[in-house]
Structure formats: structure tokens, C-alpha cells
Amino acid sequence: MNESLPDAGIETNDQVAHLEAKVSEFEDKYLRLYSEFENYKKRVSKDRLEQSKFATADAMLAFLPVIDDLERAAKSADDSKDANPLKEGVKLIYSKIKSIAESKGLKEMVSVNTPFDPDLHDAIANIPAASENQKGMVMEEIEKGYYLHDRVIRHAKVVVGN
């Protein structure tokens, strides 16, 4: 019986060595996985920063022709004595800017003759209403409000009937 004890000790030592090797292997795998995950987080953070920096690049590219038109109009205004071509040029540039903005998801808010809504409007003044049904209604729009993809990005500054 005493002879089986040394064999058991050898088996136990082999098992301990085997388990220590497994623990070492798992520690190595854990450290590698942890390092890969940290690197991934840094890459994602860097990518997000880069994306936010260039998120407006598409819109800016769309507006470059308008800037070119404005430069040509400014040069033309210096050379011309007649204001009509300048007026037409400004109207053309305005419509171009508006169509580009709309194509990027910008939409004007309709405020006049609608009920005052604090989620959409900033009341900057109250005026007496001509009739009872005009009370609480937007009477005048001082500055337009805008939606970007159905989300308010600028509240309309309005005058409300009281």
C-alpha cells in the first residue's frame, strides 16, 4: 500500500503541472483578448471622432457651387451699374441654397396662423388679437424655424395673439 502512495504523488504532481499549464494558457488568452478589446475601443473612438469631423463634408461639397456663384455675383456687382441682374442673381442663388438644404433634409416650419406651441416656437412678443379665434395663435413670424429630418433644429421666433 505504501508503494501506491508515491505513484499517487507523481499523478498529483502531473495533474498540478497540467493545471498550472492550463491556467497559464488561459491567462495568456485573457491578456491577448483584453489587449485586442482595448485596441478595438481605441480604434472605434478614433473612427467616431473622424466621422464626426467629416460628417458635414457631403453638405459642404453641395454648397461649394453656391459659394462660387456668390463670388461671381460679387465681382459682377462691382462691375455693373444696373441692380436688376444683381437682384436676379441673388434670387437664383437663394433658390439654389434652399434646394440644396432641402435635399439634405432641411425643412421650413410653417408658423403663421397656427396655434402657439412652445415645442416649436419661441414667443418674443404678444399683441392684442383682433378676434377671439386669434388668441393663442401665431400672428407674425420674426425668424423662421427649421426641421432637419423631422427634428426641430431651430425654433421659430414668433409674435402671439393675446
C-alpha positions in Angstrom: 0.0 0.0 0.0 2.9 2.3 0.6 4.0 1.7 -2.9 0.8 3.2 -4.3 1.4 6.5 -2.4 4.4 7.5 -4.5 2.5 6.8 -7.7 -0.3 8.9 -6.4 2.2 11.7 -5.6 3.5 11.5 -9.2 0.0 11.6 -10.6 -0.8 14.6 -8.4 2.3 16.4 -9.4 1.5 15.7 -13.1 -2.0 17.0 -12.5 -0.8 20.1 -10.8 1.7 20.8 -13.6 -1.0 20.2 -16.1 -3.4 22.6 -14.3 -0.7 25.2 -13.9 -0.1 25.0 -17.7 -3.8 25.4 -18.4 -4.0 28.4 -16.0 -1.0 29.9 -17.8 -2.6 29.3 -21.2 -5.9 30.9 -20.1 -4.1 33.9 -18.6 -2.3 34.4 -21.9 -5.5 34.1 -23.8 -7.2 36.5 -21.4 -4.4 39.1 -21.7 -4.4 38.8 -25.5 -8.2 39.2 -25.7 -8.1 42.1 -23.3 -5.4 43.8 -25.3 -7.4 43.3 -28.6 -10.5 44.7 -26.9 -8.6 47.8 -25.7 -7.2 48.3 -29.2 -10.7 47.9 -30.7 -12.1 50.5 -28.3 -9.4 52.9 -29.3 -10.0 52.3 -33.0 -13.7 52.8 -32.6 -13.2 56.0 -30.6 -10.8 57.3 -33.3 -13.2 56.4 -36.1 -16.1 58.2 -34.3 -14.0 61.3 -33.9 -13.0 61.1 -37.6 -16.6 60.6 -38.7 -18.0 63.5 -36.7 -15.2 65.7 -38.1 -16.2 64.9 -41.7 -20.0 64.3 -41.2 -20.8 67.6 -43.0 -18.4 67.0 -45.9 -21.3 66.0 -48.2 -23.2 69.1 -47.4 -20.2 71.3 -47.8 -19.5 69.8 -51.2 -23.1 70.6 -52.2 -22.7 74.2 -51.1 -19.4 74.9 -53.0 -21.1 75.7 -56.3 -23.2 78.3 -54.4 -20.1 79.9 -52.9 -18.7 80.0 -56.5 -21.9 81.7 -57.7 -21.7 84.2 -54.8 -18.1 85.1 -55.7 -19.1 85.6 -59.4 -22.1 87.8 -58.3 -19.9 89.9 -56.1 -17.4 90.5 -58.9 -20.3 91.3 -61.3 -21.8 93.7 -58.8 -18.6 95.7 -58.7 -18.5 96.0 -62.5 -22.2 96.7 -63.0 -24.2 99.9 -62.6 -27.6 98.1 -63.1 -29.1 96.5 -60.0 -31.6 94.2 -61.8 -29.1 91.5 -62.9 -27.7 91.5 -59.3 -31.3 91.0 -57.9 -31.9 88.1 -60.3 -28.6 86.6 -59.4 -29.3 86.8 -55.6 -32.7 85.2 -56.2 -31.1 82.4 -58.2 -28.5 81.8 -55.5 -31.2 81.8 -52.8 -33.2 79.2 -54.6 -30.1 77.1 -55.2 -29.2 77.2 -51.5 -32.8 76.4 -50.5 -33.0 73.4 -52.8 -29.6 72.1 -51.6 -30.7 72.4 -48.0 -34.0 70.7 -48.7 -32.2 67.8 -50.4 -30.1 67.4 -47.2 -33.3 67.1 -45.1 -33.9 70.7 -44.0 -37.5 71.8 -44.0 -39.0 75.2 -43.1 -41.5 75.3 -40.3 -44.9 76.9 -41.1 -45.9 79.0 -38.1 -48.2 81.9 -39.1 -51.8 81.3 -38.3 -51.1 78.1 -36.3 -51.6 77.6 -32.6 -48.6 78.6 -30.5 -46.6 75.6 -29.5 -43.7 76.0 -27.1 -42.0 72.9 -28.5 -41.8 74.6 -31.9 -42.0 78.4 -31.2 -40.2 81.0 -29.1 -42.7 83.8 -28.3 -40.8 87.1 -28.4 -43.9 89.3 -28.1 -47.6 89.4 -27.6 -50.0 91.6 -29.4 -53.8 92.1 -28.9 -55.8 89.7 -31.1 -58.3 91.2 -33.5 -60.8 88.4 -32.8 -61.3 85.7 -30.2 -60.2 82.9 -32.5 -56.8 84.5 -33.0 -55.9 84.3 -29.3 -53.1 81.9 -28.7 -52.3 81.9 -32.4 -49.0 82.9 -34.1 -49.7 86.2 -35.7 -46.3 87.0 -37.2 -43.0 85.2 -37.7 -39.9 87.2 -36.9 -37.4 84.3 -37.6 -38.3 81.1 -39.4 -38.0 77.8 -37.6 -36.5 74.7 -39.2 -36.6 70.9 -39.1 -33.8 68.6 -40.0 -35.2 65.2 -40.8 -38.4 66.0 -38.8 -36.5 67.1 -35.8 -36.6 70.8 -34.7 -33.2 72.3 -35.1 -34.3 75.9 -34.7 -37.4 77.2 -33.0 -39.4 79.9 -34.8 -39.3 83.3 -33.2 -42.9 84.5 -33.3 -45.4 87.1 -32.1 -48.5 85.6 -30.5 -52.0 87.0 -30.3 -53.3 87.7 -26.8 
